[in-house]
Every structure is written in C-alpha cells, then in structure tokens.
C-alpha cells in the first residue's frame, strides 16, 4: 500500500460523515493502492453498525474506547501499514485529487516529514455574525495561494490536522514520544477544546531532521455546524488554542509563559481592559485565562521532558 487514510470520529454528524466518505470514494488515486481506517472513538452508537465502508477493498472499522482525538490518532497509526499516513477529520471533504497530490508531494519533497492543506475552505451551516468574524479563522481555516515550507514549526508553514500527511518515521517517533513523555500535548477530548497534537507531529518531524509544509493543491472543505460559530464556542477555541500553544512552547523550547500577576502585568491588564472593547476585549480575556492555565500546567511539569530540548 502506498498510503493509509485514517478518519477518527466521535459521535459523527451523519450528513457530514456521509459527504466525507463520498469524497473519499471519489478520489482519483486508485483504491487498490491505499488502505482506509475508520476509527470509532467512543461513540454512543458504534460506527461499525451505522456505516458501511465495504465499497473500499482495503477498509476496516477500528474501535478506540479511550476518548480523545490524540488517542484515536495514535490508534490509527498503530493500525496503518504504509509509509505515508493521511489524517482526515470527520468534517473534511477532500477534493477529488487530494490523495494523488499528497503522494506526488511526498515523492517530490523527500525532506518533508509532514505536509498538508494550504486551502481549507469553510462551508457554514449558518453564516457567522460580524461580531465574531475575526476569530472564525481559529476554526483551522486558511487560504494560501503558494507552497510554504520550513525546517521548524511556524504559523505560516505548519500543516494542521485536517488532511495532515506524515511519513511513517514521524508517526513512529510520535508514538514513542507519547509513551515516554510525562507532558502529553492532548487533542480534543469531548468538550475539552485543547489542540496541538497535530502541530507536535511537525515538531517531531523537525527533531528527525525533516521539514514541514503546506500546499495549495491540497484543497479541502471544512464543514462547520451552527454551534461552532457561536461566540461562546469560538472564545473557548481561542482559549484552548492559546493554552496548547503555550504548552508546546514550554515542552519543546523551554519557554514558560510569564505570569500576568506581576505589578507590570497587572498594570498591563488594567490598561487593556480600559482600551479594548467588544470582541477584542473578550479575546484578550480568553488569552489571559489561557496564560494563567498554562502557567499552572507547566508549573506542575517543571523540569520534565528535558531530553526533548
């Protein structure tokens, strides 16, 4: 097999998963050259009962009872057998040539360890209000018209979980790190909106001497339900993402977030509260809460994982 496609799902929305599977079924890359795993991550109704994937000659249902996206991804890695793995979320509709393009990029860019979509287009169930427009991109949306690559994780070039491609060497090193590390960078787990496990894959790739990149020919549509454009949800995403970024910076670079509760920090807080209004103020408070949480979490892990750095 030339590649393994892994979908991790928890209580999937039927209309969304139906479209995700239909897009996979219509891929131009021959089905006999790739395998497919549908990982059921502790869904209320077993996915294997609800969803027929027999249209694919190399497909298999996999059950992972421990809740958590990173746990489900690790299970998918253990099940896969190919040298190229692709993670597809259960709300990602891949363009028809996505798999073909992913294989070609992997062949043409042998020094990349992870790569992914530069064009992730939203399809909203309802349009987000103008009030939250500037935080909607936190839903992992991007539209970049040229390839970007780097030898170290950066906002501009790091691939995100939707449509993420990685080499087996990176996947195996990530599994080993997950077993050995005392500080786990966790993905979504039920209502807990942490992230960063996908970004950590790129840190692992760089540790192996490989790079990372995003490519506009890897295009997908992100299906977004109405509840995910509500202000309360988006602010939780801002907070969770900020916590996760701080944990990654601490684990891999030793950068513990500074306390906002110093004299200078408190004066800065007061100034921002006086100057900021509306959604900008709410975003600031979400990031402030994230800093406090990240300091507490990194304080509990002071001195761990020094070998990484």
C-alpha positions as CSV (number, residue, x, y, z in Angstrom):
1,X,0.0,0.0,0.0
2,X,1.2,3.5,-0.9
3,X,-0.7,5.3,1.8
4,X,-3.1,4.9,4.7
5,X,-6.1,7.2,5.3
6,X,-7.3,7.5,8.9
7,X,-10.6,9.1,9.9
8,X,-11.1,9.5,13.7
9,X,-14.7,10.1,14.7
10,X,-16.7,10.6,17.9
11,X,-20.5,10.7,17.6
12,X,-20.3,11.8,13.9
13,X,-22.9,14.0,12.3
14,X,-24.5,11.7,9.7
15,X,-24.8,14.3,6.9
16,X,-21.2,15.4,7.4
17,X,-19.6,11.9,7.6
18,X,-21.7,10.9,4.5
19,X,-20.1,13.6,2.5
20,X,-16.6,12.9,3.9
21,X,-16.9,9.3,2.8
22,X,-18.4,10.1,-0.5
23,X,-15.4,12.4,-1.3
24,X,-13.0,9.6,-0.3
25,X,-14.9,7.2,-2.5
26,X,-14.4,9.6,-5.5
27,X,-10.7,10.0,-5.1
28,X,-8.7,9.7,-8.3
29,X,-6.0,7.7,-6.6
30,X,-6.7,4.0,-7.2
31,X,-8.3,2.4,-4.2
32,X,-6.2,-0.7,-4.5
33,X,-3.1,1.4,-3.7
34,X,-4.4,2.7,-0.3
35,X,-5.9,1.5,2.9
36,X,-8.6,3.1,4.9
37,X,-9.3,3.0,8.7
38,X,-12.5,4.5,10.2
39,X,-11.6,4.8,13.9
40,X,-14.6,5.0,16.2
41,X,-13.5,7.0,19.3
42,X,-16.0,6.0,22.0
43,X,-19.2,7.0,20.0
44,X,-22.5,6.4,21.7
45,X,-23.7,4.3,18.8
46,X,-21.0,2.0,17.3
47,X,-19.9,3.5,14.0
48,X,-19.4,0.0,12.5
49,X,-23.1,-0.6,12.8
50,X,-24.2,2.6,11.2
51,X,-21.6,3.0,8.4
52,X,-20.8,0.6,5.5
53,X,-17.3,1.0,4.1
54,X,-17.3,-2.1,2.1
55,X,-17.1,0.0,-1.1
56,X,-13.4,0.2,-0.3
57,X,-11.4,-3.0,-0.9
58,X,-8.9,-2.2,1.9
59,X,-11.1,-0.6,4.5
60,X,-11.6,-1.6,8.2
61,X,-13.5,-0.3,11.2
62,X,-11.4,0.2,14.3
63,X,-12.6,0.8,17.8
64,X,-10.7,3.0,20.3
65,X,-12.7,3.2,23.6
66,X,-10.5,5.8,25.3
67,X,-11.9,9.2,24.5
68,X,-9.6,11.8,22.9
69,X,-8.6,12.7,19.4
70,X,-4.9,12.2,20.0
71,X,-5.6,8.8,21.4
72,X,-7.7,7.9,18.4
73,X,-4.9,9.1,16.1
74,X,-2.3,7.0,17.9
75,X,-4.6,4.0,17.4
76,X,-4.8,4.8,13.7
77,X,-1.1,5.0,13.4
78,X,-0.7,1.6,15.1
79,X,-3.2,0.0,12.6
80,X,-1.7,1.6,9.5
81,X,0.9,-0.3,7.4
82,X,2.0,2.2,4.7
83,X,4.9,4.6,4.6
84,X,2.5,7.6,4.1
85,X,-0.3,8.3,6.5
86,X,-3.1,10.9,6.0
87,X,-5.4,12.1,8.8
88,X,-8.9,13.2,7.6
89,X,-11.3,14.7,10.1
90,X,-14.9,13.6,10.0
91,X,-16.0,17.0,8.7
92,X,-13.3,17.3,6.0
93,X,-14.4,16.9,2.3
94,X,-11.3,16.3,0.3
95,X,-11.0,17.5,-3.3
96,X,-11.0,14.5,-5.7
97,X,-7.3,14.6,-6.4
98,X,-6.2,15.2,-2.8
99,X,-4.7,11.7,-2.3
100,X,-2.9,11.8,-5.6
101,X,-1.4,15.2,-4.9
102,X,-0.3,14.1,-1.4
103,X,1.5,11.1,-2.9
104,X,3.2,13.3,-5.5
105,X,4.3,15.9,-3.0
106,X,5.7,13.2,-0.8
107,X,7.8,11.9,-3.7
108,X,8.9,15.3,-4.9
109,X,9.7,16.6,-1.5
110,X,11.6,13.8,0.2
111,X,12.9,16.0,3.0
112,X,9.4,16.8,4.3
113,X,8.2,14.9,7.3
114,X,4.7,16.5,7.5
115,X,2.7,18.4,4.9
116,X,-0.9,19.4,4.4
117,X,-3.5,21.7,3.0
118,X,-2.9,25.4,2.2
119,X,-6.5,25.8,1.2
120,X,-9.1,24.9,3.8
121,X,-12.4,26.4,2.7
122,X,-15.3,26.7,5.2
123,X,-18.8,25.7,4.4
124,X,-21.0,27.1,7.2
125,X,-24.4,25.8,8.2
126,X,-25.2,29.4,9.1
127,X,-23.0,32.4,8.4
128,X,-21.1,33.7,11.4
129,X,-22.1,37.1,12.7
130,X,-19.9,40.1,12.0
131,X,-19.1,40.3,15.7
132,X,-17.1,37.1,15.6
133,X,-15.6,37.4,12.1
134,X,-12.0,38.0,13.3
135,X,-11.9,34.8,15.4
136,X,-13.5,32.4,12.8
137,X,-10.1,31.6,11.4
138,X,-9.4,29.8,14.7
139,X,-11.5,27.0,13.2
140,X,-8.3,26.0,11.3
141,X,-9.2,27.8,8.1
142,X,-6.6,29.1,5.7
143,X,-6.3,30.1,2.0
144,X,-2.7,30.4,0.8
145,X,-2.0,30.5,-2.9
146,X,1.6,29.2,-2.9
147,X,3.5,26.4,-1.2
148,X,5.2,27.3,2.0
149,X,7.7,25.1,3.8
150,X,10.1,25.4,6.8
151,X,12.5,23.4,8.8
152,X,10.9,24.5,12.1
153,X,7.2,24.8,13.0
154,X,5.8,28.3,12.2
155,X,2.3,29.7,11.8
156,X,2.9,30.2,8.1
157,X,4.0,26.7,7.1
158,X,2.8,24.2,9.7
159,X,0.1,21.8,8.5
160,X,-2.9,21.3,10.7
161,X,-4.8,18.2,11.5
162,X,-7.3,18.4,8.6
163,X,-5.8,16.5,5.7
164,X,-2.4,16.1,7.5
165,X,0.1,13.9,5.7
166,X,3.1,12.4,7.6
167,X,5.8,9.8,6.9
168,X,5.9,6.6,8.9
169,X,9.2,7.6,10.6
170,X,7.5,10.6,12.0
171,X,4.4,8.6,13.1
172,X,6.5,6.0,14.9
173,X,8.7,8.7,16.6
174,X,5.5,10.4,17.8
175,X,4.1,7.2,19.2
176,X,7.4,6.6,21.1
177,X,7.3,10.2,22.4
178,X,3.7,9.8,23.6
179,X,4.7,6.7,25.6
180,X,7.8,8.2,27.1
181,X,6.8,11.9,27.7
182,X,5.4,12.9,31.1
183,X,3.8,16.0,29.5
184,X,1.3,15.0,26.9
185,X,0.1,17.5,24.3
186,X,-3.5,16.5,24.0
187,X,-6.0,17.0,21.3
188,X,-9.8,17.5,21.6
189,X,-11.4,15.3,24.2
190,X,-15.1,15.6,24.4
191,X,-15.9,19.1,25.5
192,X,-12.3,20.0,26.2
193,X,-11.1,22.1,23.4
194,X,-7.3,21.8,23.7
195,X,-5.3,21.1,20.5
196,X,-1.7,21.0,19.5
197,X,-1.2,17.2,19.0
198,X,-1.3,17.8,15.2
199,X,1.3,20.6,15.5
200,X,3.5,18.4,17.7
201,X,3.8,16.0,14.8
202,X,5.7,18.7,12.9
203,X,8.0,19.2,16.0
204,X,8.7,15.5,15.9
205,X,9.5,15.7,12.2
206,X,11.9,18.5,12.7
207,X,13.6,16.6,15.5
208,X,14.2,13.9,13.0
209,X,15.9,16.4,10.6
210,X,12.8,16.6,8.3
211,X,10.8,19.7,7.3
212,X,7.1,20.6,7.0
213,X,5.0,22.4,4.5
214,X,1.6,23.4,3.1
215,X,0.5,23.2,-0.5
216,X,-2.4,24.9,-2.4
217,X,-3.0,21.8,-4.5
218,X,-4.1,20.0,-1.3
219,X,-7.5,21.5,-1.0
220,X,-10.4,20.5,1.2
221,X,-13.7,21.9,2.5
222,X,-14.3,22.1,6.3
223,X,-18.0,21.6,7.2
224,X,-18.9,23.8,10.1
225,X,-22.2,23.5,12.0
226,X,-24.1,26.4,13.5
227,X,-22.9,25.8,17.1
228,X,-19.3,26.2,16.1
229,X,-19.7,29.8,15.0
230,X,-21.4,30.9,18.3
231,X,-19.4,33.4,20.3
232,X,-19.1,31.2,23.4
233,X,-17.7,28.3,21.4
234,X,-15.2,30.4,19.4
235,X,-13.9,32.1,22.6
236,X,-13.3,28.6,24.1
237,X,-11.4,27.7,20.9
238,X,-9.3,30.9,21.4
239,X,-8.5,29.9,25.0
240,X,-7.9,26.3,24.2
241,X,-5.6,27.1,21.3
242,X,-3.6,29.6,23.4
243,X,-3.2,27.1,26.2
244,X,-2.0,24.5,23.7
245,X,0.5,26.8,22.0
246,X,1.9,27.7,25.4
247,X,2.3,24.1,26.3
248,X,4.1,23.3,23.0
249,X,6.5,26.3,23.5
250,X,7.3,25.1,27.0
251,X,7.7,21.4,26.1
252,X,9.9,21.9,23.0
253,X,11.7,25.3,23.7
254,X,11.6,25.6,27.5
255,X,9.6,28.9,27.2
256,X,7.3,29.0,30.2
257,X,4.6,31.8,29.9
258,X,5.3,34.8,32.1
259,X,3.0,35.5,35.0
260,X,0.5,38.2,34.3
261,X,0.1,38.8,38.0
262,X,3.3,40.9,38.5
263,X,3.0,44.7,39.1
264,X,3.8,45.4,35.4
265,X,1.5,42.6,34.3
266,X,-1.4,43.9,36.4
267,X,-0.9,47.4,35.0
268,X,-1.0,46.0,31.5
269,X,-4.2,44.1,32.2
270,X,-5.8,47.3,33.6
271,X,-4.7,49.3,30.5
272,X,-6.1,46.7,28.1
273,X,-9.4,46.4,29.9
274,X,-9.7,50.2,29.6
275,X,-8.7,50.4,26.0
276,X,-10.3,47.3,24.5
277,X,-14.0,47.0,23.6
278,X,-16.4,44.3,22.3
279,X,-15.0,41.1,20.9
280,X,-11.4,42.4,21.1
281,X,-11.8,42.6,24.9
282,X,-13.3,39.2,25.1
283,X,-10.5,37.7,23.0
284,X,-7.9,39.4,25.3
285,X,-9.6,37.9,28.4
286,X,-9.7,34.4,26.8
287,X,-6.0,34.6,26.1
288,X,-5.3,35.9,29.6
289,X,-7.2,33.0,31.1
290,X,-5.1,30.7,28.9
291,X,-1.9,32.2,30.2
292,X,-2.9,31.6,33.8
293,X,-3.9,28.0,33.0
294,X,-0.8,27.3,31.0
295,X,1.4,28.6,33.9
296,X,-0.4,26.3,36.3
297,X,0.0,23.3,34.0
298,X,3.7,24.0,33.2
299,X,4.4,24.6,36.8
300,X,3.2,21.1,37.6
301,X,5.5,19.8,35.0
302,X,8.6,21.9,35.8
303,X,11.7,20.2,34.7
304,X,10.1,17.4,32.7
305,X,10.9,16.3,29.2
306,X,14.3,18.0,29.3
307,X,15.6,15.4,26.8
308,X,13.4,16.9,24.1
309,X,15.3,20.2,24.4
